[in-house]
Amino acid sequence: MSVVVEQQTGGGGVTKRVRVGERTLLACIGCKQRKLKCDGQTPKCQNCIRTDRDCLVEDPATGIHRPRNYIQSLEAHVAYLERLLQEVRPDVALDHLANVQESRHPSASPPAQPPAPLGSTLGFHKEPAEVTQAPPATGVESSVDDLSSEVALLCISAAGREPHYFGPSSALSFSRIASQTMGLRQRSASFRSSAPSSLAEPVTRPRRPSQLRFPPQETAAKLSRAYFDNIHPQYPFLHAPTFQHWEEECVAAQQNNDFTSVSQVSLFFVLMVYAIGSLAFGPGQYDAADEYYATALEHIAPVLDVDGIESIQSILCCAVYSIRSPVGASLWKVSGMAIRHCVELGYHRSAEKYRRTADPLMKEMSKRCFWVAYDIDRVAACVLGRPAGIPDHMIDAELPADIDDEHVTTSGFLERPRTAANEPLTSMSGAIHGIKLRRLWSKFSAQIYLPTAWRQHSDSMANLSVESLRKELEDWHATIPTPPHDGRPQPLSVFASREWFLLAYYHSILLLYRPYILAPASVFHDHWLQDSADGGIVERAFEECFAKARDMCLHYRRLYQSPSIQFTWGSLHILFLGGLTYLYCLWRSNSVRQNARQSDVVNTCMACSTVLIIIGERWKMATSYRDIFGVLSERTISMMCGEVPQPTGNTVARDDNLVWQAAVNEQDPMEEWLASIDGLGNPESQWMLQQLMTNEPILDSDANLRAIFPEPNDLSSRGFPASQIWQ
């Protein structure tokens, strides 16, 4: 408390009060409650230091409890992040607090260490990325075209914006070859300021301090129904009757206007279901979804502390939210957390052998949680081309029973699970069939996408492996569960429609044969490329990929003509890569070009462009992919119509060693792309970034390739955004 001194004025009448020192404006919460004198010290008062309490004060404007130095800490944190941004992107880094800091502390120098975090992230909020300066590139400056940059962003966005290492199964490897094949120019490494604008998009939308407010019962029922009709059939890690009990508990508390008796577990899962259910209705409900999500995360800590099946379910909730939302936690990290937690609890092992004493409901839900975590983990690993969270040979857990939720109780199953294909489908049938496909994808990664797969195995062995995998894929396709037309409302997700399994089948074909259509002739023996009764394995691969990519584009157009179907980063990833594969096959294969009709090419390109336009209208972050595919398809149609010279010779048989190396060599020159996204980095993989950024360029020396594929016209004359132009 300050000292007040009274002084008499010369006139003898008026008393002047002079304040000496500073007054404590706000006593901390602890001192107020205990009616102690608070000295107002920062960051903790002496009373809180002595009792080891958190020293918090109440914000008069909002009523929120915060540390006394919250604003100063926030300003220091922003200044620290701006300094990091200044190092890698000086063109966009603006020191907004420079004048403020100088006016407050004229002689203060920037802190050498980053400020302490402002609060616990609980493992789900974005943390400030650690930036490691890479050594300067040696030799000629390397560059990467915009197509590869955009596909790289699409890969990381489909997997939760995780940007570092991309293996051979990722779309980036394919897009780099495709961009070279179609004659796209490359940007210079100095063209830093024209990184794709979507890279600068904020990863989270600002959220206001949330209060515990539940929607009206009618809205709540609508959101729950949207979740269990559209999301739960694909990710059935929650038990519907149990959730109904949680929701009833929250509804009763809302009616009594007293949530003190509601468990944190109930609050978290009900709010997360409302958040994900809101996302199912599209961008118009994104703000409501963010509010539910932010409020739910305030209750996640006690759920994680349970260290049981509820903690795994909470992590999976965050993963599914990230899948459905343009923003959210890193899917790669969250799915890894879920897998590791399942392994820690032994859910990857046989429930019948190792959890005999558990009740039937717990056994069934543990299997569901593990296999949903497995599903998400395999998708993220495939999109990014990274190793899976757990190898398949370590798993002996049984698949979940094919039975509806209401028939699974703690005392046992009320009905016999579905075991035959001719029996009526359950709410689990689709998810189980999807898990079988992910297990097949895992075989793809293990057998054909290893870095040395094509070097260590003979041609015949590699061919047998692919043919065996194709047979397994056809067996899976033959048993796709087909739901009846039962008059249900319009689906809100692709999985809830009848098209998901067919689109997944087409995408799996592209994954299976992608190594063949990218490989030069030297990878295989000459007899593989010679004309024969079956046309040769590589030529068949081109024909398969061309046909399935076309079917994928046409099916996506039919699917997205329904305004109720909502898109995700994953669906955009699959569609864009399908369209890119279609164009690539036309450029690389003589037989594909000769057999393709111009009208079919135009129709397919229009189908893919139409869907990308629809997605771009609903979501501005997807417009760059719409624009890029528009330029590529226009160039391909011109080539097919004779306006652009066609590639000469057999491009399949030609030994494109330089192009092949550019796609599969882990030490590709990628300085431009890495410089634009390494700020999102993970320090554990900095060694990979440094190796990628310090190698000699490969693509620029391929004079034959530049001679075969003429340079495209100036894209700026076509109205293409300046930030997207290939320089």
C-alpha positions in Angstrom: 0.0 0.0 0.0 1.4 3.5 -0.8 2.0 6.2 1.8 -0.2 9.3 1.7 1.2 12.6 3.0 -1.0 15.6 3.7 0.3 19.0 2.9 -1.1 22.4 3.7 -1.3 25.0 0.9 -0.1 28.5 1.3 -3.7 29.8 1.7 -4.1 27.5 4.7 -7.4 26.0 3.5 -6.9 23.1 1.1 -5.2 19.9 2.0 -3.2 18.2 -0.8 -2.8 14.4 -0.8 0.5 13.3 -2.2 0.8 9.6 -3.0 4.3 8.0 -2.5 5.0 4.7 -4.2 2.7 2.4 -6.1 -0.6 1.0 -4.8 -1.6 -2.6 -5.3 -4.5 -2.3 -7.7 -5.6 -5.9 -7.4 -5.1 -8.4 -4.6 -4.7 -12.0 -5.8 -7.5 -14.5 -5.4 -5.7 -16.4 -2.6 -5.1 -13.3 -0.5 -8.7 -12.1 -1.0 -10.1 -15.5 0.1 -7.9 -15.6 3.2 -8.2 -11.9 3.9 -4.5 -11.4 3.8 -2.6 -8.3 2.8 -1.3 -8.8 -0.8 2.0 -7.1 -1.7 1.3 -7.3 -5.4 4.7 -8.7 -6.4 5.2 -10.1 -9.9 4.9 -12.9 -10.8 3.9 -14.1 -7.3 3.1 -12.4 -4.1 5.0 -13.4 -1.0 1.9 -15.1 0.5 1.5 -17.3 -2.6 5.2 -18.1 -2.6 5.1 -19.2 1.0 2.0 -21.4 0.5 3.1 -22.6 -3.0 -0.2 -21.5 -4.6 -0.8 -20.2 -8.1 -1.0 -16.4 -7.8 -3.9 -15.3 -9.9 -5.9 -12.1 -10.1 -9.4 -11.5 -11.5 -9.7 -9.4 -14.7 -12.3 -6.7 -13.9 -13.5 -6.6 -17.4 -14.0 -10.4 -18.1 -13.9 -12.0 -14.6 -11.3 -14.5 -15.8 -8.6 -15.5 -13.4 -5.1 -14.9 -14.9 -1.5 -14.4 -13.7 -0.8 -10.9 -12.7 1.8 -10.5 -15.5 -0.4 -12.1 -18.1 -0.4 -9.2 -20.6 3.4 -8.6 -20.2 4.0 -12.3 -20.7 1.8 -12.3 -23.8 3.5 -9.3 -25.3 6.9 -10.9 -24.7 5.8 -14.1 -26.2 4.5 -12.3 -29.3 7.7 -10.4 -29.6 9.7 -13.7 -29.4 7.7 -15.3 -32.1 8.0 -12.3 -34.3 11.8 -12.5 -34.0 11.7 -16.1 -35.0 9.5 -15.2 -38.0 11.9 -12.4 -38.9 14.7 -15.0 -39.4 12.8 -17.1 -41.9 10.2 -14.8 -43.4 11.4 -11.1 -43.1 9.0 -10.0 -45.7 5.9 -10.9 -43.6 7.4 -10.4 -40.1 6.4 -7.1 -38.6 7.5 -6.1 -35.1 4.2 -4.8 -33.8 5.5 -4.4 -30.3 8.8 -2.7 -31.1 7.6 0.8 -30.2 5.8 -0.4 -27.1 8.8 -2.3 -25.8 11.1 0.7 -26.5 8.8 3.1 -24.8 8.6 0.9 -21.7 12.2 -0.3 -21.6 14.4 1.8 -23.7 17.6 0.0 -22.8 16.2 -3.5 -22.7 17.7 -6.0 -25.0 15.8 -8.9 -26.6 15.8 -11.9 -24.3 18.1 -14.7 -25.4 15.7 -17.4 -24.3 12.0 -17.8 -25.3 9.5 -16.7 -22.6 7.8 -19.4 -20.6 4.6 -20.9 -22.0 1.5 -19.1 -21.0 -0.3 -22.2 -20.0 -0.5 -26.0 -20.4 -1.2 -27.1 -23.9 -2.5 -30.5 -22.8 -0.9 -31.9 -25.9 -3.4 -30.5 -28.3 -2.9 -26.8 -28.8 -0.3 -25.7 -31.3 3.0 -25.0 -29.7 5.5 -22.4 -30.9 7.7 -24.1 -33.5 11.4 -24.4 -33.0 13.2 -22.9 -35.9 16.7 -24.2 -36.8 18.7 -22.3 -39.3 19.8 -24.6 -42.1 23.3 -24.2 -43.6 23.4 -22.4 -46.9 22.9 -24.6 -49.9 26.0 -25.5 -51.8 26.4 -25.4 -55.6 23.6 -24.0 -57.8 20.6 -22.7 -56.0 17.9 -25.4 -55.9 14.2 -24.8 -56.5 10.8 -26.5 -56.3 7.8 -25.8 -58.4 4.5 -24.6 -57.0 2.7 -27.9 -57.7 5.0 -29.7 -55.3 4.7 -26.9 -52.8 0.9 -27.0 -52.9 0.8 -30.8 -52.8 3.2 -30.7 -49.8 0.8 -28.4 -48.0 -2.1 -30.6 -49.0 -0.3 -33.6 -47.5 0.4 -31.9 -44.3 -3.1 -30.5 -44.1 -4.7 -33.9 -44.7 -2.6 -35.1 -41.8 -3.0 -32.1 -39.5 -0.4 -29.7 -40.9 2.6 -31.7 -40.1 5.3 -30.6 -42.5 8.7 -32.4 -42.3 9.6 -35.8 -43.7 7.6 -37.1 -46.7 8.3 -40.7 -47.8 7.7 -42.4 -51.1 4.0 -43.1 -50.5 3.3 -39.5 -50.0 1.8 -37.3 -52.8 4.9 -35.0 -52.8 7.1 -37.6 -54.5 4.6 -38.1 -57.2 3.8 -34.4 -57.7 7.4 -33.5 -58.3 7.7 -36.0 -61.2 4.3 -35.0 -62.6 5.3 -31.3 -62.6 8.4 -32.1 -64.5 6.6 -34.3 -66.9 4.0 -31.7 -67.8 6.7 -29.1 -68.3 6.0 -26.7 -65.4 8.5 -24.1 -64.7 10.3 -23.8 -61.4 10.6 -20.9 -59.1 14.0 -19.7 -58.1 15.2 -20.3 -54.6 15.3 -16.5 -54.1 11.6 -16.2 -54.8 10.7 -16.5 -51.1 8.0 -14.0 -51.0 5.7 -15.8 -53.3 5.1 -18.9 -51.2 1.6 -20.2 -51.5 -0.8 -17.9 -49.6 -2.4 -20.8 -47.9 0.8 -21.4 -46.0 0.3 -18.1 -44.3 -3.3 -19.1 -43.2 -3.6 -19.2 -39.4 -3.7 -22.7 -38.1 -6.4 -21.7 -35.5 -9.2 -19.2 -35.5 -9.2 -16.8 -32.5 -11.5 -18.0 -29.7 -13.2 -15.9 -27.1 -13.1 -17.0 -23.5 -15.7 -19.7 -23.3 -18.5 -20.2 -20.8 -20.2 -23.5 -20.1 -23.3 -23.1 -22.2 -25.2 -26.0 -23.7 -27.4 -25.7 -26.8 -31.2 -26.1 -26.6 -32.4 -29.6 -26.3 -33.6 -29.7 -29.9 -30.2 -28.4 -31.2 -28.4 -30.9 -28.9 -30.4 -33.8 -30.3 -29.7 -32.7 -33.9 -25.9 -32.5 -33.2 -25.8 -35.9 -31.5 -27.8 -37.4 -34.3 -25.4 -35.9 -36.9 -22.4 -37.4 -35.1 -23.8 -40.9 -34.6 -25.3 -41.1 -38.1 -22.3 -39.7 -40.0 -19.1 -39.9 -37.9 -19.6 -42.8 -35.5 -20.1 -45.4 -38.3 -16.5 -44.7 -39.4 -14.9 -44.1 -36.0 -16.9 -46.1 -33.5 -14.8 -45.5 -30.4 -17.7 -44.3 -28.3 -20.5 -46.4 -26.9 -23.8 -44.8 -27.9 -25.8 -45.9 -24.8 -23.0 -44.7 -22.6 -23.0 -41.3 -24.4 -26.8 -41.1 -24.0 -26.3 -41.5 -20.2 -23.6 -38.7 -20.2 -25.9 -36.4 -22.3 -28.9 -37.0 -20.0 -26.7 -36.1 -17.0 -25.7 -32.8 -18.7 -29.3 -32.0 -19.8 -30.5 -32.5 -16.2 -27.7 -30.2 -15.0 -28.7 -27.6 -17.6 -32.3 -27.6 -16.5 -31.2 -27.2 -12.9 -28.6 -24.6 -13.9 -26.1 -26.4 -11.8 -23.2 -28.3 -13.4 -21.2 -28.9 -10.2 -22.6 -32.4 -9.9 -21.7 -33.4 -13.5 -18.5 -35.4 -14.0 -15.7 -33.9 -16.1 -15.8 -37.0 -18.3 -19.5 -36.4 -19.2 -18.9 -32.7 -19.9 -15.9 -33.4 -22.1 -17.4 -36.1 -24.3 -20.8 -34.4 -24.7 -19.2 -31.1 -25.7 -16.8 -32.9 -28.1 -19.7 -34.7 -29.8 -21.5 -31.4 -30.2 -18.3 -29.9 -31.7 -17.8 -32.7 -34.2 -21.5 -32.8 -35.0 -21.5 -29.1 -35.7 -18.6 -29.6 -38.2 -20.8 -32.2 -40.1 -23.1 -29.3 -41.1 -20.4 -27.4 -42.9 -18.6 -24.1 -42.7 -21.7 -22.3 -41.4 -21.3 -24.1 -38.1 -17.5 -23.8 -37.8 -17.7 -21.0 -35.2 -20.1 -23.0 -33.0 -17.9 -26.0 -33.4 -14.9 -24.0 -32.2 -16.8 -22.8 -29.2 -17.8 -26.3 -28.2 -14.2 -27.6 -28.8 -12.6 -24.8 -26.8 -15.0 -25.4 -23.9 -14.5 -29.2 -24.1 -10.7 -28.8 -23.9 -11.1 -27.0 -20.5 -12.3 -30.3 -19.1 -9.9 -32.7 -20.8 -7.2 -32.7 -18.1 -9.2 -34.8 -15.6 -10.1 -37.2 -18.4 -6.5 -37.7 -19.4 -5.7 -38.3 -15.7 -8.0 -41.3 -15.7 -5.2 -43.1 -17.7 -7.7 -45.7 -19.0 -10.0 -46.2 -21.9 -11.6 -42.7 -21.4 -8.3 -41.0 -21.9 -7.8 -42.9 -25.2 -11.3 -41.9 -26.3 -10.6 -38.3 -25.5 -7.5 -38.3 -27.7 -9.5 -39.9 -30.5 -12.2 -37.2 -30.1 -9.5 -34.6 -30.8 -8.2 -36.6 -33.7 -11.6 -36.9 -35.3 -12.2 -33.1 -34.8 -8.9 -32.5 -36.5 -9.9 -34.7 -39.5 -13.2 -32.9 -39.9 -12.0 -29.4 -39.3 -9.7 -27.1 -41.3 -7.9 -26.4 -38.1 -7.1 -28.5 -35.0 -4.4 -30.6 -33.5 -1.7 -32.3 -35.6 -3.3 -35.6 -36.7 0.1 -37.2 -36.9 0.9 -36.4 -33.3 -2.5 -37.1 -31.9 -2.9 -40.5 -33.6 0.6 -41.4 -32.4 -0.4 -40.5 -28.8 -3.5 -42.7 -29.2 -1.6 -45.6 -30.5 1.1 -45.4 -27.8 -1.6 -45.1 -25.1 -3.3 -48.2 -26.5 0.0 -50.1 -26.5 0.7 -48.9 -22.9 -2.6 -50.4 -21.8 -2.1 -53.6 -23.9 -5.0 -53.0 -26.2 -2.9 -54.2 -29.2 -2.9 -57.7 -27.7 -5.7 -60.3 -27.8 -8.5 -59.3 -25.4 -9.6 -63.0 -25.1 -6.1 -64.0 -23.9 -4.9 -61.0 -21.8 -8.2 -59.4 -20.6 -10.3 -62.3 -19.6 -11.5 -60.7 -16.4 -12.8 -57.6 -18.2 -16.5 -57.3 -18.8 -17.8 -57.7 -22.4 -18.4 -54.0 -22.8 -14.9 -53.1 -21.7 -13.4 -55.8 -24.0 -15.4 -54.6 -27.0 -14.6 -50.9 -26.4 -10.9 -51.5 -26.0 -10.8 -53.3 -29.3 -12.8 -50.5 -31.0 -10.5 -47.8 -29.5 -7.3 -49.6 -30.7 -8.6 -50.3 -34.2 -9.9 -46.7 -34.7 -6.5 -45.4 -33.5 -4.9 -47.9 -36.0 -7.1 -46.6 -38.8 -6.2 -43.0 -38.2 -2.5 -43.8 -37.7 -2.3 -45.7 -41.0 -4.0 -42.9 -42.9 -1.6 -40.3 -41.5 1.4 -42.5 -42.1 0.4 -43.1 -45.8 -0.4 -39.5 -46.5 2.9 -38.4 -45.1 4.9 -41.4 -46.2 6.1 -42.0 -42.7 6.5 -45.2 -40.6 3.4 -46.5 -38.8 3.0 -46.1 -35.1 3.1 -49.9 -34.5 4.2 -52.7 -36.9 1.5 -55.2 -37.8 3.4 -58.2 -36.6 3.1 -56.8 -33.1 -0.7 -56.8 -33.2 -2.9 -59.8 -32.3 -5.9 -57.9 -31.1 -9.2 -59.2 -32.5 -11.3 -57.1 -34.7 -14.4 -55.6 -33.1 -17.6 -57.6 -33.1 -20.0 -56.7 -35.9 -22.9 -55.7 -33.7 -24.9 -52.6 -32.9 -24.0 -50.6 -29.8 -27.3 -51.1 -28.0 -26.7 -54.9 -28.0 -23.3 -54.6 -26.2 -23.7 -54.4 -22.4 -21.5 -55.1 -19.4 -23.2 -58.5 -18.9 -22.7 -59.6 -22.5 -24.1 -59.4 -26.0 -27.9 -59.2 -26.3 -27.7 -60.5 -29.9 -25.3 -62.7 -31.9 -22.8 -60.6 -33.9 -23.0 -60.5 -37.7 -20.7 -63.1 -39.2 -21.9 -63.7 -42.8 -22.0 -61.3 -45.7 -25.7 -62.1 -46.4 -26.8 -61.0 -42.9 -28.2 -57.5 -42.3 -25.6 -54.8 -41.8 -24.9 -53.2 -38.4 -23.5 -49.8 -37.4 -20.1 -51.5 -37.2 -20.0 -53.2 -40.6 -18.6 -50.3 -42.5 -15.9 -49.5 -39.9 -14.7 -53.1 -39.8 -14.4 -53.2 -43.6 -12.5 -49.9 -43.5 -10.1 -51.3 -41.0 -9.4 -54.2 -43.3 -8.5 -51.8 -46.0 -6.1 -49.9 -43.7 -4.4 -53.2 -42.9 -4.0 -53.7 -46.7 -2.5 -50.2 -47.0 0.0 -51.2 -44.3 1.1 -54.1 -46.5 1.5 -51.7 -49.4 3.9 -49.6 -47.3 5.8 -52.6 -46.1 6.2 -54.3 -49.5 6.3 -51.7 -52.2 7.1 -48.3 -50.5 10.2 -49.2 -48.6 13.1 -46.9 -49.7 15.0 -49.9 -51.0 12.1 -52.1 -52.1 12.8 -51.9 -55.8 16.6 -52.3 -55.4 16.7 -55.3 -53.0 14.0 -57.5 -54.7 14.2 -59.0 -58.2 11.7 -57.8 -60.8 9.7 -61.1 -60.7 9.5 -60.9 -56.9 8.3 -57.3 -56.9 5.7 -58.2 -59.6 4.5 -61.2 -57.6 4.1 -59.0 -54.5 2.1 -56.4 -56.3 -0.1 -59.0 -58.0 -0.7 -60.7 -54.7 -1.7 -57.3 -53.1 -4.0 -56.6 -56.0 -5.8 -59.9 -55.5 -6.3 -59.1 -51.8 -7.6 -55.7 -52.8 -10.1 -57.3 -55.3 -11.2 -59.7 -52.6 -11.8 -56.7 -50.3 -13.7 -54.9 -53.1 -15.9 -57.9 -53.7 -17.1 -57.9 -50.1 -17.9 -54.2 -49.7 -21.0 -53.8 -47.5 -23.8 -52.2 -49.5 -26.3 -50.5 -47.2 -29.9 -50.6 -48.4 -31.9 -47.5 -49.4 -33.9 -47.2 -46.2 -35.1 -43.6 -46.5 -32.4 -42.1 -44.2 -31.8 -38.4 -44.4 -29.2 -37.0 -46.7 -25.7 -38.1 -45.6 -23.4 -35.4 -44.2 -20.1 -37.2 -44.8 -18.6 -39.2 -47.6 -18.4 -42.3 -45.5 -22.1 -42.2 -44.7 -22.9 -42.2 -48.4 -22.7 -45.3 -50.7 -19.6 -44.0 -52.5 -16.9 -44.1 -49.9 -15.8 -47.7 -50.4 -15.7 -47.3 -54.2 -13.6 -44.2 -54.0 -11.3 -45.9 -51.4 -10.9 -48.8 -53.9 -9.9 -46.4 -56.7 -7.4 -44.6 -54.5 -5.9 -47.9 -53.4 -5.3 -48.9 -57.0 -3.4 -45.7 -57.5 -1.3 -46.3 -54.4 -0.6 -49.8 -55.5 0.7 -49.0 -59.0 2.2 -45.6 -58.4 5.8 -47.0 -58.1 5.4 -48.5 -61.6 4.2 -45.3 -63.4 7.0 -43.3 -61.7 9.8 -45.8 -62.3 12.3 -45.5 -65.3 13.0 -48.5 -67.5 16.3 -49.2 -65.7 14.5 -50.2 -62.6 12.9 -53.2 -64.3 14.4 -55.8 -66.7 13.8 -55.2 -70.4 11.4 -58.1 -70.8 8.9 -56.3 -68.5 8.7 -53.5 -71.0 8.6 -55.5 -74.2 5.3 -56.0 -76.0 3.6 -59.2 -75.0 0.1 -60.7 -74.6 -0.6 -58.8 -71.5 1.0 -55.5 -72.7 3.7 -55.4 -70.1 3.5 -54.7 -66.4 4.3 -51.0 -66.6 1.9 -50.3 -69.5 -0.8 -52.1 -67.6 -0.1 -50.0 -64.6 -0.5 -46.8 -66.6 -3.8 -48.1 -68.0 -5.1 -49.1 -64.6 -4.2 -45.8 -63.0 -5.6 -43.8 -65.9 -8.9 -45.6 -65.8 -9.3 -45.5 -62.0 -8.3 -41.9 -61.7 -10.9 -41.0 -64.3 -13.6 -43.0 -62.4 -12.6 -41.3 -59.2 -13.0 -37.8 -60.7 -16.4 -38.7 -62.1 -17.7 -40.3 -58.9 -16.5 -37.3 -56.9 -18.5 -35.0 -59.1 -21.6 -37.0 -58.6 -21.0 -37.2 -54.9 -20.4 -33.4 -54.3 -23.4 -32.4 -56.3 -25.2 -33.1 -53.1 -24.9 -29.9 -51.0 -25.2 -31.8 -47.7 -21.9 -33.7 -48.2 -19.1 -31.9 -46.4 -15.5 -32.1 -47.5 -12.3 -32.6 -45.5 -8.6 -32.2 -46.1 -8.5 -35.9 -46.7 -11.1 -35.9 -49.5 -9.5 -32.9 -51.1 -6.1 -34.7 -51.0 -7.5 -37.9 -52.7 -9.4 -35.9 -55.4 -6.5 -33.7 -56.3 -4.1 -36.6 -56.5 -6.6 -38.5 -58.6 -6.9 -35.7 -61.1 -3.1 -35.2 -61.1 -2.6 -38.9 -61.8 -5.0 -38.8 -64.7 -3.1 -35.9 -66.3 0.3 -37.5 -65.6 -0.7 -40.7 -67.4 -1.7 -38.8 -70.5 1.7 -37.1 -70.6 3.8 -40.2 -69.8 2.2 -43.1 -71.8 1.9 -43.2 -75.6 -0.7 -45.9 -75.5 -2.8 -44.0 -73.0 -2.7 -40.9 -75.2 -3.5 -42.8 -78.3 -6.5 -44.6 -76.8 -7.9 -41.6 -75.0 -10.7 -39.7 -76.7 -10.6 -35.9 -76.5 -14.2 -35.7 -75.3 -13.4 -38.1 -72.4 -10.3 -36.1 -71.4 -12.3 -32.8 -71.4 -15.2 -34.4 -69.4 -12.8 -35.9 -66.8 -10.9 -32.6 -66.4 -14.2 -30.7 -66.1 -15.4 -33.2 -63.5 -12.4 -32.8 -61.3 -12.4 -29.0 -61.8 -16.1 -28.8 -60.9 -15.6 -30.5 -57.5 -12.5 -28.3 -56.8 -14.6 -25.2 -57.6 -17.4 -26.4 -55.3 -15.0 -27.0 -52.5 -13.3 -23.7 -53.2 -16.6 -21.9 -52.9 -17.3 -23.4 -49.5 -13.7 -23.1 -48.3 -11.3 -20.4 -49.5 -8.2 -22.4 -48.4 -8.9 -24.9 -51.2 -8.9 -22.3 -54.0 -5.2 -22.7 -54.8 -5.7 -26.4 -55.7 -8.6 -25.4 -57.9 -6.4 -22.9 -59.7 -3.4 -25.2 -60.1 -5.5 -28.0 -61.5 -7.2 -25.6 -63.9 -3.8 -24.6 -65.4 -2.6 -28.2 -65.6 -5.8 -29.5 -67.2 -5.9 -26.6 -69.7 -2.4 -27.4 -70.7 -3.2 -31.1 -71.0 -6.3 -30.5 -73.1 -4.2 -28.2 -75.4 -1.7 -31.0 -75.8 -4.4 -33.6 -76.6 -5.9 -31.2 -79.2 -2.5 -30.5 -80.8 -2.0 -27.0 -79.6 1.0 -28.1 -77.5 3.4 -30.6 -79.0 3.0 -34.1 -77.6 5.8 -36.0 -76.0 7.8 -37.9 -78.6 8.9 -41.5 -78.3 7.9 -44.0 -75.7 8.0 -42.1 -72.5 7.4 -45.2 -70.5 10.4 -47.0 -71.9 12.7 -44.0 -71.7 15.2 -44.2 -68.9 14.3 -41.0 -67.0 16.9 -41.5 -64.3 17.1 -37.9 -63.5 13.3 -37.6 -63.0 13.2 -40.8 -61.0 15.9 -39.6 -58.7 14.2 -36.3 -58.2 11.1 -38.1 -56.8 12.5 -41.0 -54.7 15.9 -39.7 -53.6 15.6 -38.6 -50.0 18.3 -36.0 -50.5 16.4 -34.0 -53.1 17.0 -30.3 -53.4 14.0 -28.8 -51.7 15.3 -25.6 -50.3 12.4 -23.4 -51.5 9.7 -25.5 -50.1 11.4 -26.3 -46.9 12.2 -22.7 -46.2 8.5 -21.9 -46.5 7.2 -24.5 -44.1 10.1 -25.4 -41.7 8.7 -22.9 -39.3 6.1 -25.5 -38.4 8.8 -27.9 -37.6 9.7 -30.6 -35.2 13.3 -30.4 -34.0 13.6 -34.1 -34.0 13.6 -34.2 -37.8 15.9 -31.2 -38.4 18.6 -33.5 -39.6 16.4 -34.5 -42.5 15.7 -30.9 -43.4 19.4 -30.1 -43.4 20.3 -33.0 -45.6 17.5 -32.1 -48.0 18.6 -28.5 -48.3 22.3 -29.0 -48.9 22.4 -31.2 -52.0 23.1 -30.3 -55.6 20.2 -29.7 -57.9 19.2 -32.6 -60.1 16.2 -31.5 -62.2 17.8 -28.5 -64.0 20.3 -30.7 -65.8 17.7 -32.8 -67.7 18.0 -31.1 -71.0 16.2 -33.9 -72.8 13.1 -33.5 -70.6 13.0 -29.7 -71.3 13.3 -30.5 -75.0 10.4 -33.0 -74.9 8.0 -30.9 -72.8 7.8 -27.2 -73.9 7.5 -24.5 -71.3 4.0 -23.4 -70.4 2.6 -20.0 -71.3 3.0 -17.1 -68.9 0.5 -17.9 -66.2 0.1 -14.3 -65.2 -1.7 -13.6 -68.4 -4.3 -16.1 -67.4 -5.2 -14.3 -64.2 -3.4 -16.7 -61.9 -2.6 -15.2 -58.5 0.9 -13.7 -58.3 1.7 -15.8 -55.3 1.0 -19.0 -57.2 2.9 -18.3 -60.5 5.8 -20.6 -61.4 8.8 -18.3 -61.7 
